[in-house]
Amino acid sequence: MIQSLSYDTDVAIIGAGPTALFAAFECRMLRLDCVLMDVLDCVGGQCTTLYPEKPIYDIPAHPSITGSALIEALEAQLAPFSVPRILGSRVTALEGIRGDFTLTNERGDQVKAKTVIIAAGAGAFGPNRPPLEGLEAYEKEGTVHYFVRKKSDFAGKHLLVAGGGDSALDWALLLADTAEHVYLLHRRDRFRGAPETLAQIEEKVREGKIEKVVPYQLHALNGANGKLDSVDVISLDDTVRKLKVDHLLAFYGLSTDLGPIATWGIQTHRSSIPVNPATLETSAPGIFAIGDIATYPGKLKLILQGFSEGAMAVHAAYTIARPETALRFEHSTSRGQPGETL
Ligand SMILES: Cc1cc2nc3c(=O)[nH]c(=O)nc-3n(C[C@H](O)[C@H](O)[C@H](O)COP(=O)(O)OP(=O)(O)OC[C@H]3O[C@@H](n4cnc5c(N)ncnc54)[C@H](O)[C@@H]3O)c2cc1C
């Protein structure tokens, strides 16, 4: 029997995406203990799950860095401190008051914390799955995907990339040279993408690397024991085409359901949590929100903004975790090398 984990800490951080990882670093720089909790079994949030191999161009001091390289760098920055992580289970309950909270996940692990930072991104984020018969078996076998972790998994394969937005277009382009052949399926004639991306798609179509299948929709998966043999697609006038493919990659967006967070008595607005922009505190005293899930006038859903919010929230949380000690602001250059400051 697996024993439930239990921690008593200063700051419980819900999420282990980029903003959570940096907030954990900030906690340790201020000598606050913290625990990271994520429903995914790996750290990195959207960067790891949705676009590990795509370059990000707007991280300060990094002209270009892929999603996975950014997370590796954040992990390296955090490495001098050993921050406990509870991964692979959703935090479902948050109870208590400022200074004394208890968080519980689906597995029954418990964290007692003086303050809480919610860095849960799009909340209980999950892909919008196409309503196809027998889908689950193909998902389990790894022939239907909603994320790409490694381009090399698709080397020499026949792929059907479905969806009309940025993700479908970007992945069709990124996989066009790795895969043997890429079908790009959309229910309309026109794709929604940046003019430059659309021009690159046309280029790949001319080279014969990408074949557009429009206006068609997914209709049926064909195969056995989760191994895909072909996918039937259907047009508006009910014409059915059979596409011989090894993998289906469906990019129909993410559901942005706050999930259990919406039941914790914190004021929410659509799929976000309004916060005081000076402290990142939510409507519930002692509970902060940072990153994509936090909203306030002028908010930009950018990683760099999430980093800044993490630093601000941790400084505000300090007064709750250490009410007896006044926090003296110091630059990291004065605090000294991470790890040696403890
Ligand atoms: C294709 C794509 C390209 C992008 N490009 C850029 C870019 O160029 N520049 C840029 O700045 N931003 C970019 N972004 C946005 C960027 O990825 C997000 O702003 C960033 O990931 C937000 O980080 P976060 O830590 O707030 O949330 P996330 O990365 O979403 O991480 C949140 C984590 O919380 C976990 N979680 C949620 N609810 C719970 C719960 N109840 N219990 C436990 N865990 C929970 C989730 O599993 C997830 O791991 C891009 C996003 C996408 C999808």
The ligand as a Gaussian input file, in Angstrom:
#p B3LYP/6-31G(d) Opt

LIG

0 1
 C        1.546000      26.930000     -27.511000
 C        1.876000      27.951000     -26.454000
 C        2.885000      28.864000     -26.681000
 C        3.189000      29.835000     -25.708000
 N        4.185000      30.725000     -25.949000
 C        4.533000      31.635000     -24.995000
 C        5.568000      32.586000     -25.216000
 O        6.159000      32.637000     -26.298000
 N        5.866000      33.453000     -24.206000
 C        5.203000      33.459000     -23.007000
 O        5.540000      34.254000     -22.126000
 N        4.183000      32.580000     -22.783000
 C        3.839000      31.682000     -23.755000
 N        2.804000      30.812000     -23.530000
 C        2.053000      30.933000     -22.265000
 C        2.843000      30.314000     -21.114000
 O        3.112000      28.948000     -21.357000
 C        2.010000      30.477000     -19.846000
 O        1.855000      31.855000     -19.593000
 C        2.724000      29.804000     -18.659000
 O        2.862000      28.421000     -18.843000
 C        1.920000      30.058000     -17.388000
 O        2.600000      29.446000     -16.359000
 P        1.866000      29.032000     -15.009000
 O        2.931000      28.463000     -14.144000
 O        1.053000      30.176000     -14.542000
 O        0.817000      27.924000     -15.453000
 P        0.956000      26.531000     -16.214000
 O        2.157000      26.462000     -17.038000
 O       -0.370000      26.342000     -16.866000
 O        1.108000      25.486000     -15.023000
 C        0.046000      25.302000     -14.110000
 C        0.180000      23.946000     -13.457000
 O       -0.801000      23.836000     -12.435000
 C       -1.294000      22.503000     -12.411000
 N       -2.609000      22.477000     -11.756000
 C       -3.752000      23.118000     -12.111000
 N       -4.745000      22.867000     -11.231000
 C       -4.201000      22.055000     -10.292000
 C       -4.713000      21.452000      -9.105000
 N       -5.981000      21.644000      -8.688000
 N       -3.887000      20.634000      -8.396000
 C       -2.601000      20.434000      -8.775000
 N       -2.067000      21.000000      -9.890000
 C       -2.867000      21.804000     -10.621000
 C       -1.348000      22.124000     -13.885000
 O       -1.292000      20.713000     -14.020000
 C       -0.066000      22.800000     -14.421000
 O        1.040000      21.943000     -14.427000
 C        2.473000      29.866000     -24.486000
 C        1.447000      28.927000     -24.242000
 C        1.143000      27.990000     -25.226000
 C        0.047000      26.998000     -24.952000

